[in-house]
Amino acid sequence: MRIEFYKHNISQQDIDNVVGVLNSFFLTTGEVVSEFEDRFSRYLGCKRTVGVTSCTAALHLALLAYGIGPGDEVITTPMTFVSTANAVLFTGAKPVFVDVEPETGNINADLIEDAATSRTKAILPVHLYGQTCDMRKIREIADKHHLAVIEDAAHAIEASRDGARPGQLSDAACFSFYATKNITSGEGGAISTNSEEIAEKLKKLRLHGMSKGAAERYSKRYEHWDMEMLGWKYNMSNIQAALLLNQLENIEKRWQRREQICRMYEEAFKKDSGVTCLKVLPNSKSARHLFTIQVAPDKRDEVIRQLEERGIGVAVNFRAVHLLTFYRQTFGYKRGMYPMAEKIGDSTITLPLYPKLTDEEVRYVIQTVKEVIAEYAQTWAE
Ligand SMILES: Cc1ncc(COP(=O)(O)O)c(C=O)c1O
């Protein structure tokens, strides 16, 4: 059996929506983007959304919109994709890492205050694999120290914790529509916020700081535009938005299937399986973006090879960011500085998780993981 790590779920309706845009007059940022932004805001229960080309762009712009720049520090987690910390560096600020909780892999809110200095300007929590961080505690700390909170919700569109969704307790939440995300436009992203002022600023920042986008410049009569600030070229196109519209309509149905699959995995690995899983807390709805298992660190890469040889596509999300060459060389990070993130980064394997995965395929993955682990159990015991 061959089980891909990921298979997208683009429907005929999604394709028809894109063809509709391709047959129309307007391909770049226009009415379809606005429609997607409105619907996404409504889905989240947030005032405004601004569509961009990736979550990396979303994080970069959200930080800029809140005035983060050279000399500032932003507190974040090393258990994430490099994008999170890189976006901080794009602004000229410095990412300051705080270790994660053993149970969830999310930033440990109890350690945040110790990392705060007079240069700290923002907290950038990442909702790892789709489970929300302790946003109420993070909001409290931020308010006490006058910091902005920007959520990396790349994994967490459908998530909530104690009833709060991404964007509701923060100053802005950033989302990814990358090829393997819960809804996708191949590449794409968005920022959601309850601040009208920040949303207007973000609309300018995503397009060179221009006062008018293409739709406003050309749809009726030509109008002059001004450049009011230095911006970037991160605007979402109508083609990307068209691909997302119908996926957003079906987002909960797709989530339900991933939830079912995760429960099958969790049940199977609950005891005596030789692997451990992170936990979804009782007050939390995980968006179920990725499902990971943890195995003995010194055998992790061998287990990956074995699973691949038996036809299962796997990945590692993530090796801790502070141990990657650039971060070690630039900031002098060393092993031992963030032990929980290192433990997860050294032992984790991501299993296939997407709505098209059949029960039979899930059972094959479970059985194969158990077989491989049992084969290694002898060596691990030694
Ligand atoms: C936690 C996290 N943040 C940010 C990103 C960046 O998303 P994008 O590829 O849309 O820039 C990713 C991408 O996988 C991610 O996993």
The ligand as an SDF file (V2000), in Angstrom:
LIG
                    3D

 16 16  0  0  0  0  0  0  0  0999 V2000
    3.4450   27.3700   12.1750 C   0  0  0  0  0  0  0  0  0  0  0  0
    3.6030   27.9400   10.8130 C   0  0  0  0  0  0  0  0  0  0  0  0
    3.7100   29.2650   10.6710 N   0  0  0  0  0  0  0  0  0  0  0  0
    3.8410   29.8400    9.4650 C   0  0  0  0  0  0  0  0  0  0  0  0
    3.8910   29.0830    8.3190 C   0  0  0  0  0  0  0  0  0  0  0  0
    4.1120   29.7620    7.0070 C   0  0  0  0  0  0  0  0  0  0  0  0
    3.0560   29.6190    6.1430 O   0  0  0  0  0  0  0  0  0  0  0  0
    3.2310   30.0090    4.6110 P   0  0  0  0  0  0  0  0  0  0  0  0
    3.8600   28.8510    3.9240 O   0  0  0  0  0  0  0  0  0  0  0  0
    1.8210   30.2750    4.1540 O   0  0  0  0  0  0  0  0  0  0  0  0
    4.0770   31.2380    4.5620 O   0  0  0  0  0  0  0  0  0  0  0  0
    3.7880   27.7020    8.4010 C   0  0  0  0  0  0  0  0  0  0  0  0
    3.8250   26.8900    7.1820 C   0  0  0  0  0  0  0  0  0  0  0  0
    3.7920   25.7220    7.1190 O   0  0  0  0  0  0  0  0  0  0  0  0
    3.6560   27.1120    9.6850 C   0  0  0  0  0  0  0  0  0  0  0  0
    3.5920   25.7710    9.8180 O   0  0  0  0  0  0  0  0  0  0  0  0
  1  2  1  0
  2  3  1  0
  2 15  2  0
  3  4  2  0
  4  5  1  0
  5  6  1  0
  5 12  2  0
  6  7  1  0
  7  8  1  0
  8  9  2  0
  8 10  1  0
  8 11  1  0
 12 13  1  0
 12 15  1  0
 13 14  2  0
 15 16  1  0
M  END
$$$$
